[in-house]
Amino acid sequence: MSETPISKMSFEDAMRELEQVVGQLERGDVALEDSIKLYERGAELKKRCEAKLKDAEEKVAAITLNGDGQPTGTTPVEGM
């Protein structure tokens, strides 16, 4: 597992580690206490991935297009 705090991870790093956590849990060769810790870390990683995806979706939704369908800038998300 990474030593980077989850709150500082990029989407890709969090997803990569989440996949590792899921793989370990699926193998079933982890002690119960370690499984609980892995599950908790996995839940936090999932939450981080969801937050990063939401941020990306908001940025995409804020792109404004001109009459020709070309991007012209962005609209603040708060104004939507």
HELIX and SHEET records of a PDB file:
HELIX    1   1 ILE A    6  LYS A    8  5                                   3    
HELIX    2   2 PHE A   11  ARG A   27  1                                  17    
HELIX    3   3 LEU A   32  ALA A   61  1                                  30    
HELIX    4   4 VAL A   77  GLY A   79  5                                   3    
SHEET    1   A 2 ILE A  63  LEU A  65  0                                        
SHEET    2   A 2 PRO A  71  THR A  74 -1                                        
END                                                                             
